[in-house]
């Protein structure tokens, strides 16, 4: 039986954006809520700011005034930590410093009942480390909300080494009763989201650093082809480079400098310069009043072909065949189980990227006019596609490939020949990190997908995505990236290796 009911008093420490948001979530679920902040008057201001936000919802017809009044009546600002004694659950949302959290929690143990659950909203500090100084570490659990707390569905429920499993289970159930999507994870650097998400930024930064594509083009491909709401550079600018870089460094250090989490010198330069993104008016993009946002590279119009040949199986790109036929292009199908799926149009041969340089793949296949195309979340709905021609491909071959994709309504972007292109290498690396988290007993596969969709709005869980791609193909991409770079960064997770070996 869950220890929490709607009569249970919930206390929140920290009345900033996150703390006030968590308090609103608890009050919305019917709990009496006590809000405390060490800064004088901050708790009262936090509730006033919440009220202003709720008034806007009333004006938009999304809440009634009666519901707003009822919610606000359950929020009580308090001026002293001792006022939190009645709480059944205390959620901390204060500064990310281990010593301060330990100090506050130590005080709470003297103030609250022996069975009061203490939850930390930390995004990066070990729950085990926080609990090491407590008298009752079994009552401590991570309850990691995502900003803005009233809107974002995900809550990571984090168990430290000494967390009572029943406490974690009760917090999981409570989060679900609040309308959240909770996932269980153990205390480990980055938990789920901040660990698995690192490649989303890291691969974009590396592609840019190596001249594969410019910032606006990479962002556009991740949005228009990959289905993500924002590209990596737009998202880093929104988060703030000081925050994003600090999280990357924290995870990198915590994993004893594992190269998978290597911070970027490009981002460090922005931090050193004070160009922190939207909040300073400049990051990867300029946000000044007169600034003009750069546009993604787009190929000029080329002639549409009348016919093409498809040899072998296109796998995840199979929906392209129907699109070609709907566009009035004759498609000649050749069954051939001995070759990778390929599309021939004029002099060009098109293949889904497998993580190799197109130039190297062209040499191996003896097809000099080879052009790789990138992965899409859904080839039918994607509005943009990327092409990467081999160095030896002719201009005529590239024009034929461009014309083919333009004929089915796609905006075509030509990028430099870079291993794995943009979407493919990013998604494979995200999934690989997800598999590694599962392999290290941090969470299960379902939790990875729920966390990445609910915490950072990914269009599809990375593990779910690559299972549709086929895991053997993902392994090929990672192995080819490893061959191209010679770096441990691209090593395949043991769990992925095992699944492929078992025929998954």
N, C-alpha and C positions, 0 to 999 in steps of 0.2 A: 504493500500500500504506500502510495506516495506521501511523503511528509508534508507537502505543500498543498494548501487549499486557497481559494480566493480570499479567505479571511487572514491568510498569512501576511504578516507585515514584511515588506521588502524595503531594504535600505540601499541607497546608492551613494557612494562617496565620490565626489567630483561632479561639478555642475557645469562643465564645459559642454561642447556640442555632443560628445559621445555620452557622457554621464546623464545629461538632461534627456537625451534621446532614449536611453535605457529606462530611465524613470518613467517616461511617457509610455513605453511599451508595457511596463508592469502595471501602471495605472489603467491603461486601456483594457487590460485583461481583468480588471476588477479589484486589484490589490490596493490596500492602503500603502502609500509609499512615503518614506522619509528621505529627503535629499539634503546631504551635507557637503559643504565645501569649506576648506580651511580659510579661504579668502573671505573677509567680512562682506556680507551682503550678496555673495556670489550665488548661493542657493536660491535666494529670492529672485535674483535676476534670471537665473536659469529657467525658473518656472514662468516668469513673465515672457521670456523669449518663446517658450513652448506655447503659451497662450496666443501669442501673435501668429505663430505658425498655424495653430488650429483655427483661428479666425479666418485665415485665408482659405482653409478647407471648407468652412461654412459658406463663404462667399462663392466658392466653386460648386457648391451643392454636394460635396463629398462627405460632409458630416452635418448633423443637426446641431443647433445651438444647445439643445438639452443634453445631447451626448457630450459635447465639449464641456459644459458646466459640470456634468457628473464626473468626467475624467479629472478636471482641474481640482475638484473638491477632494479627490483622493491623493493629491500631491501636497506634502507639507514640508516647508523648508525648516531645517533645524540649525542651530548655531553652535552646537557642541557635539563632539563624538559620543559623549555619554548618553545623548538623547537617542542613540541607535539601539539601546538595550533591548527594546521589545522585538527587534527584527528576528525573523526566522531565517532570512537570507540577506547577507550583505554583499553587494556587488561593488567592487572597486574599479574606478576608471580615472586613475590619477597618473602622474608623471611616470615614464618608463625608467624607473631607477629601482634596482633590487633592494638597496638599503632602506629606502623610504617605504616601499611596499611592506617589507618585513617589520618595520617600526610600527606602521599603522595597524597591520594585522595582529601584532603582538598586543597592542592596546585593546583591540576589539576582543581578544580572548579574555581579557580581564573584565570587559564591560558586558559582553553578551553571554547568553546561556551556553552551557557546555555542548549542546547539540546544534547550535547555530551554524549554518553552512556559510563559509566565507568563499566568495568567488572573485577571481581576478580577471579583468578584461584584457590582460596583457596580450600583445601580439607577437612578442619576441623573447620575453624572459622566461626561463625555465620555471614551471610550476613546482617542480621538485626543489629547485634552489630556494624559491620563496618559502616553501614549507619547512625548510631545514632548520629554521630558527623558531618555529612555532611549538607550542605545547601540544596542540591537537592537529597535526598535519593531515590526519585522516579526514578532517572537515573542510580542507582546502581543495578547490577544483578550479580549473580554467573555464571561463564562460566568455568566449571571444566573439563579440558582436562585430558587425561590419557597418561602416558609416555610409549613409545615415541609418541609425539603428531602427527607427520606426518603419523604414521602407525595405531595407535589405533583409532577406529571409534567413540567411545562414547564421547559425551559431555553432562554433566549434567548441565541443565539450571536452576539455583536456584533463586527463588524469595524470597526476604526478606519481612518483614511485610509491608514496604513502597514502594516496587518495583512496578512501573507502569506495569500493565498486558500487555500493548502494547509493552513496552520495552522488556519484557520476550519473547513475541511472535515474535518480530523482530529478537532477538538473536537466537531463535529456528530456524526460517526460514534461517537466515544467516548461521548457523552451517550446516544445511541440504544442502545449496548451496555449501558449502565447501566439500561436500562428507562425512560428518559425520552423525552419528546416534544420534540425540539429544533426550533427555528425559526431561520432566518438573518435577521439584520437589520443595517443599518448603524448606526454610532454617530450618534445624533440624540437630542434631548431626549426623555426618557421611553421611548426605544426603542419597543417595540410596546405592551405592556400598560399601562404608566403614562401613555402618551399617549392611546391609544384609550379607556381607562377614564374619562378626566376627565368626559365628559358624564353618566356614571352618577350621579356625585355632584352635578355642577353643575346638572342639570335638576331633580333632587329638591329641592335647596336653593332654586332659583328658584321652583318651584311653591309651596313652603312660604312663602317670603318674600312672595309675592303673594297668599297666602290661598286658593290653589286647593284645598288639602287640608291636614290636619294631618299631623304626622310619622308617627304610628301608621298612619294610613290610607294614606299614600304607600307605606310599607314593606309593608303588607299587599297592596296592589295589585301591587307589583313581584314579590312572592312568589306570591300566589294566582292572579294573572291573567297576569303576565309569566313565571312559572316560575323566577325567580331564587331562589337559596337564601336570600339575605338581601336586605332592602331597603337603600337607600343610607344611611339614618341608623343602622340597626343595624350595618352594615359599617363606617361611619366611627367609631362608638363602639368597635368591636372593634379596628380598626387603630390608633386613637389619633389625636386631632385634631391634636396637634403634628406627627405624622408625615404625615398625609394633607394637612394645610394646607401643610406645608413642601414636599411634592412638587408640589402645585398651583402654589405660588409659584415653585418652581424651573423648572417647565415654562413658566409664564407669562413669566418673565424671559428664559428661553432663547429663546423665540420672539418676542422683542422686543415683548412686551405685546400679542400677538394676542388679541383679545377672546374668541375661542373658549375660552381657558384662564383667563379672569378668575376670581381667587379670590373667595370669598364673605365678605361682612362678617359674616354670621351665624356662620360657622365661626371667623372671627377673634375674635369676641366670646368664644366658648367657650375658645379658646386663651388669650386675655388673662386670662380669669377662672380659668384652671387647671382647667377642667372638660374633661378630656382623654378621657373615655369610661370604659370598663370599668376601666382601670388606676387611675383616681382615684375610682371609685365614682359618677361623674356625668358625663354628656355630654348628648346629646339625651334620653337616658333616665336615670332615677335607678336606681342599682344597690344602694342601701342595703338592709339586711335587711328593713325594713318597707315598702319601696317596692312599689307596685302598678303594673305596666306598663299604660299606657293601651291601650284597645281601639280598633280601627278603626271608623269610622262605618259603621253598617249600617242599611239602610232597614227600616222596619216592614213586616209582611206585607200584601200587597195581593192583590186578587182576580185569578185567572188568567183570561185571555181564552178564548173558545171558538174564535175564528178570527182570522186575520191575512191581510194581503196583502203579497206580496213582489214588488216591481217592479224590473226591471233585474237586473244581476249583482251579487252580494254579494262576489265576489272571495274574499279570504282568510277572510271570515266565512261562506262558503257552508255549512260544517258545521252552522251554527245551524238551517238548514231541517230537517235530519233530526232534530235534537234537539226542535224544536217539534212535529214530527209524532209522534215517540215519546211525547211528553207528552200526546197526544190533542188537540192543537190543529189545526184545519183550516187548511191553508196554500194560499191561492190565488195562483198564480204568473202574473205578467204579463210577457211578454217586451217589453223596451223598451231598445234600444241607445242611445237618445238621453238617458237620464237616469242619474245615479249610482244605484247600488243602494240601495233604501230599503225599510223594513218599516213598514207601517201597522197600528197596533193601536189601536182606538178613535179618539180624537182625535189620538193621537200619531203622529209620523213619526220613525222611528229610522234613523240613518245612522252608518256607521263614521267616526270623526273624520278629517278631512283636514288638520288643522293650523290651521283657522280657529276663531275664536270661534263657538260655536254660535249666538249671537245674530246675528252678521253673516251666517252661512250661512242662517239662517231668513229673513232679509230678502231675500237673493238668490234663494232658492228659493220664496219666497212661501208658506212653510209655518211659520206662527207657533208651532205646537206641536212644533217640531223638538227632538229630543233626540239628541245625539251619544253613541255608545258607544265604549269604548276598544279598542285592539288587545289580543289575547291570543296567547300562544305557541301554544296549542291550545285552541280553543273547546270541544272535547269534554271535555277533562280539567280545564280551568280551573274553580276553585271559586268565584271571585269575578269580578264585572264592574263596571265603573264607568260611570255615566251622568252626562252634563252637559247639563242642560236650558237652552234659550234663556231669556233674561230674560222674554220675553213668553209663554212656554209656560204653560199652565194647570195647576193642581194635578191636575186629572182626567187630563190627558195624561201627567203624570209618574207617577201611580199606575198607569195602564195599562201603561206601559213597565216599571215595577218588577215588576208582577204577571207580565208575560210572561217575564222572565228568572228570576224566582223559580219559575215553573212548570217550568222545565227544571233546577231544582236549584242555581241559582247564588245565592250571597250577593250582594246588590246594595248598592253604595256610591254615593251621590249626591255628586258634588263640584261645586265652583263652576265656572262657565264660564271655562275657561282654555285658550288655544290648544294644540292637540295633546294635551290631557289629560295622562296620566301615562306609561303604557307606550309609546304611539305616539311621542311626541316624544323620549323617552329612547332608544328603539331606533333611530329614524331618525338621531339625532345620533351615536350610537355607530357606526353603519354609515358615516355621512358622514365621520367622523374616520378610520375604517378605510380608506375609499377614498382619502382624502387622503394617508395614509401610503404607500399603494401608488403613488399618483400622484407622490409625491416620492421614489420609488425606495428607500424604507426596507425594504420587504419585498414579498412577493406576497400575493394575496388569500387563498390557502390558509393562509399563515402568520398572518394576522390572525385567522382563525377558530380555528385550532389554539391560538394564544396566549391568546385570550380564554376559551376553554373550559378549557384546561389550566392557565392561570395564575391565573384568578380565578373559575373554576367557573361561567361563564355557561352557561345551559341550551342555547344554540345560538350558533354563531358569528354575529356581527352582520351580516356580508355575506351569509352563507347565509340568514339570517332574512329580510332585506329582498328578496332575490331571489325568495323565495316570496310576499312581499307584492306584488311588482312594483315595479321601480325607478322607473317613471314616477309611481307613487303616492307613493313616498318623496320624489321631487323636488317634487311638489305640496305635501306636508306642509312641507318645508323652505322653499319659496317662500312659503307662507302664514304660517309662523312669522316669516319675514323681513318680510312685510307688516305683521304684527301688532306687531312690536317695533321695526322699522326699524333693526335692529342687524346689523353684519357677522358677528356670532357665528353666525348661521344661514345664512350663504352656502353654497351647494352646492359640493361638490368638483368641480373641472373634469373629473375622471374620471367622476363620476356623470353630469354633463351630457353627456359624450361617449357614455357607454353608452346613455343614454336616446335621444339623437339617432340612434344606430345601431340602435335597435330592440331593445336587450337587455331 
